[in-house]
Amino acid sequence: MSKLEHIALLTSGGDAPGMNAAIRAVVRTAHFHGIRTTGVLDGYDGLVKKNFLPLGARDVRNIVQRGGTILRSARSEAFMKPEGRAQAAANLLEAGIDALIVIGGGGSQSGAHTLASEQDVRIMGIASTIDNDLGGSDRTIGFDTACNTALEAIDRLRDTASSYGRIFFVEVMGRDTGFIAVHTGIAAGAEYVLVPERKENVDELTKALLDRSSDKSSSIVVVAEGDQEGGAFKLAEQVKKSCPQFDIRVSVLGHLQRGGNPTMADRLLASRLGAAAVEGLMENKHHCVVGIVKGEITYTPHAEAIVQRKVIEPDLFRLIQMLAV
């Protein structure tokens, strides 16, 4: 294995608050150990097009608090093809880059896994997605901030719901998993939470809202966007049909959850994972995703991390039910 002298890094997929903190940690940890760093602009597309930018310790100043990603992200049709991935590997070789760090979620790490397998590129992934659905880390970069952003919005909606005696259906992100919905729903005191992992009956939801309507003037229903019943608007329409007396409103939080300054928890997580990614590569670890499990830094093979199905703790669903009385 050749000595690690030059690292490239990119951000891919959906942006997540804390990505910049991870970029900063990678660059400054590498600088501390005497390793050069190069940023790849526009994710895998920039890798194919050789859109490279040298990064030094001062180039990443004042970004730890910023949302989004200074390296940007983009879809890449070229990278989806074998010849595109071959070009990406050739560009890394030509630039004298010994290893690549990929900051992103499941799709991004799948791309990293394919590139490493086909082209024998040394790659380290950093678990970063607001959905918290990537294996290999108990929490992923951006999840805490997204939950806090959704929580602040729901707290504000609760004020107007209480003032007018309304039921608010609030849709949060989570196409394939309900981590944001469950965690935010509990913290916001929601009366009901619907997620893709559990088949919920609209009749059960309607009955629960009816049962509580006698002593509750307002209610909050949190819905993950990938819920099997079709999202907040469809659910609200079905409930309204059965209970026309309800004053129902729908609020879709959407991409608001991706933006904003990362929380302290996400800045700390991103800083730890960025540093661990570099030092893991120095220890000849690669073709894996760095994360934190039970408080400890771990390195999970890409093949395991991208297929691992993270499960929402069952006791959280019971907690929602108990606290919603």
Summary of the structure (lengths in Angstrom):
residues: 325
radius of gyration: 21.7
end to end distance: 60.3
largest distance: 70.8
contacts: 1219
relative contact order: 0.17
helix: 46%
strand: 18%
